[in-house]
Amino acid sequence: MRPLLALAAVALLSACAEPGPPATPPDGWVEASPTRWYLPGTDTTAAFRDLSTLEAMGVARDETEFVRWVQEKMTDLYRTGPETVDSVFAADYLDEVRAGVPSGDGYGEAADALVNRIKTDIFQRYNASRYAPQEEPLVIPDSLADVSGRIDVQVYVDVDNQPVAIRLVEGTGTALDQMFMRRALGATFTDAWVRETAGRSAGTEIPSWVHISSDFGAGR
């Protein structure tokens, strides 16, 4: 069984009296705004798209309540490649979900079991990019040592497994956000692909979105 996407990571941290890492884009990157960086030539309309909800992604279905509920349970998976995930869902699982609305006392368990099986089985057809963070700790300067909050970034990874755009989805409102963005761009990303049918055939490589996040606070 292949694990679901790891959509959150706890960054390695260390306090330091010296200045922290740069809060600017890497060389060659364009800063569209403090929350949006990209490499020249990137389709920013796609890279910076809103992946917050099914409606924002444009994949919400006007279906039965149960179909919509199943989709909502798969929101994090949809965020990695909305159209691709929805295409696989519609082709392989939509009819089953429409016909398989659980009932009776075991409704909740049966519904959760169905969603979990779909999430597991869908990886026979679709694989989103995963990431391995840098091993070095994120050095936080003393000036930002008391910053707390969650930082979440959305990285657009191309078919060559290279990050080509990054968007800050949630942040602390400090330079720590940009330091985290720069750190995220140093991660190693894996292939994203889709197969026409389930099996062991090679998939077609596709771009994908990867979310990397961490919670910062006094407990770190």
C-alpha positions in Angstrom: 0.0 0.0 0.0 1.4 3.4 -1.0 1.2 6.1 1.7 -0.9 9.2 1.1 0.9 12.4 0.3 2.9 13.9 3.1 1.4 17.4 2.8 3.0 18.9 6.0 6.5 18.8 7.4 8.1 20.1 10.6 11.1 22.1 9.6 14.4 21.5 11.5 15.1 24.6 13.5 17.9 26.2 15.3 18.3 29.6 17.0 21.3 31.7 16.0 22.7 35.0 17.0 24.0 35.4 13.4 21.8 36.7 10.6 19.4 34.0 9.3 19.2 32.8 5.7 18.2 35.3 3.0 14.6 36.3 2.8 14.8 36.9 -0.9 14.3 34.6 -3.9 17.2 32.5 -5.1 19.3 33.9 -8.0 17.4 33.8 -11.3 14.0 33.9 -9.6 11.5 36.7 -10.1 9.7 38.2 -7.1 6.2 39.0 -8.3 5.4 39.9 -4.7 6.8 38.9 -1.3 4.4 35.9 -1.4 4.9 34.9 -5.0 8.2 33.9 -6.6 8.7 32.2 -10.0 11.3 31.3 -12.6 11.1 33.2 -15.9 9.0 31.4 -18.5 6.7 29.8 -15.9 2.9 29.9 -16.5 2.0 31.8 -13.4 -1.7 31.6 -14.1 -1.4 27.8 -13.4 1.4 28.0 -10.9 -0.3 30.5 -8.5 -3.9 29.1 -8.9 -6.1 29.1 -5.8 -6.2 25.5 -4.4 -8.0 26.4 -1.2 -11.4 24.7 -2.0 -13.0 22.4 -4.6 -14.9 25.5 -5.9 -11.7 27.5 -6.3 -10.1 24.6 -8.1 -13.1 24.4 -10.5 -13.7 20.7 -9.8 -16.8 20.9 -7.5 -19.6 18.7 -8.7 -23.3 19.4 -8.7 -23.9 15.8 -7.6 -25.5 14.0 -4.7 -24.6 15.0 -1.2 -22.5 11.9 -0.7 -20.5 12.4 -3.9 -19.7 15.9 -2.7 -18.8 14.6 0.7 -16.3 12.1 -0.8 -14.7 14.9 -2.9 -14.4 17.1 0.2 -12.6 14.2 2.0 -10.2 14.1 -0.9 -9.4 17.9 -1.0 -5.8 17.5 -0.1 -5.3 15.0 -2.9 -7.1 17.3 -5.3 -4.8 20.1 -4.4 -1.8 18.2 -6.0 -3.4 18.2 -9.4 -7.1 19.2 -9.6 -8.0 18.2 -13.1 -5.9 15.0 -13.2 -7.3 13.8 -9.9 -10.9 14.6 -10.9 -10.5 12.9 -14.2 -9.3 9.7 -12.5 -12.1 10.0 -9.9 -14.8 10.4 -12.5 -13.5 7.6 -14.7 -12.8 5.0 -12.0 -14.9 5.8 -8.9 -17.8 8.2 -9.6 -20.3 5.6 -10.6 -19.4 3.5 -7.6 -19.8 6.4 -5.2 -23.1 7.4 -6.7 -24.4 3.8 -6.3 -22.8 3.0 -3.0 -24.2 5.5 -0.5 -24.0 3.7 2.9 -27.0 3.4 5.2 -27.9 2.1 8.6 -26.0 2.2 11.9 -22.6 1.7 10.2 -23.0 4.6 7.8 -20.0 6.6 9.1 -17.6 3.6 9.2 -18.7 2.5 5.7 -18.3 5.9 4.3 -14.9 6.4 5.7 -13.8 3.0 4.5 -14.9 3.8 1.0 -13.0 7.1 1.0 -9.8 5.5 2.4 -10.0 2.7 -0.3 -10.4 5.3 -3.1 -7.4 7.3 -1.8 -5.3 4.1 -1.7 -6.4 2.7 -5.0 -6.1 6.0 -6.9 -2.4 5.8 -6.7 -2.5 2.9 -9.2 -3.4 5.6 -11.8 -2.0 8.8 -10.3 1.1 9.8 -8.5 1.7 13.3 -7.2 5.1 14.7 -6.6 6.6 14.2 -3.1 9.4 16.0 -1.5 12.4 15.4 0.8 13.4 18.6 2.7 17.0 19.7 3.1 18.8 18.0 6.0 20.3 21.2 7.3 18.3 23.0 10.0 16.5 26.3 9.2 18.5 28.8 11.1 16.3 31.4 12.7 17.9 34.7 13.8 17.4 36.0 17.3 15.3 38.8 15.9 12.6 36.3 14.8 13.0 33.8 17.7 9.6 34.8 19.2 7.7 34.5 15.9 4.9 32.0 16.1 2.3 30.7 13.7 1.9 28.4 10.8 3.7 28.8 7.4 2.3 26.9 4.4 3.6 27.2 0.9 2.4 25.9 -2.4 5.2 24.8 -4.7 4.6 24.2 -8.5 6.9 21.4 -9.7 7.4 20.9 -13.4 7.8 17.6 -15.4 11.5 17.6 -14.7 10.9 17.6 -10.9 12.1 21.2 -10.6 10.3 23.8 -8.5 9.4 26.7 -10.8 7.0 28.7 -8.7 6.1 29.1 -5.0 3.2 30.9 -3.3 2.8 31.6 0.4 -0.6 30.3 1.3 -0.4 31.1 5.1 2.3 32.9 7.0 3.4 34.8 10.0 3.7 38.2 8.4 7.4 38.3 9.1 10.6 37.7 7.1 10.4 34.1 8.5 7.8 33.5 5.7 10.3 34.3 3.0 13.1 32.3 4.7 10.8 29.3 4.7 9.9 29.8 1.1 13.5 29.8 0.1 14.2 26.7 2.2 11.2 24.9 0.5 12.8 25.6 -2.9 15.8 23.6 -1.8 13.8 20.4 -1.3 14.1 17.4 -3.6 11.0 16.6 -5.6 9.9 13.3 -7.1 8.0 12.5 -10.4 4.3 13.2 -10.8 2.6 11.0 -13.3 -0.7 9.7 -14.5 -1.6 6.3 -16.2 -4.5 5.7 -18.6 -5.3 2.5 -16.7 -4.3 0.9 -13.4 -1.2 -1.3 -13.6 2.5 -1.2 -13.9 2.9 0.6 -17.2 4.9 3.8 -17.2 2.9 6.9 -16.5 3.0 10.2 -18.4 4.9 12.8 -16.4 3.0 15.9 -15.4 3.5 19.0 -13.4 2.2 18.9 -9.8 1.6 21.1 -6.8 3.3 20.3 -3.5 2.4 21.8 -0.1 5.0 22.2 2.5 4.1 23.6 6.0 5.4 23.9 9.5 4.2 25.3 12.8 6.5 27.8 14.6 6.1 28.8 18.2 7.4 28.7 21.8 7.3 24.9 21.8 10.0 24.6 19.1 
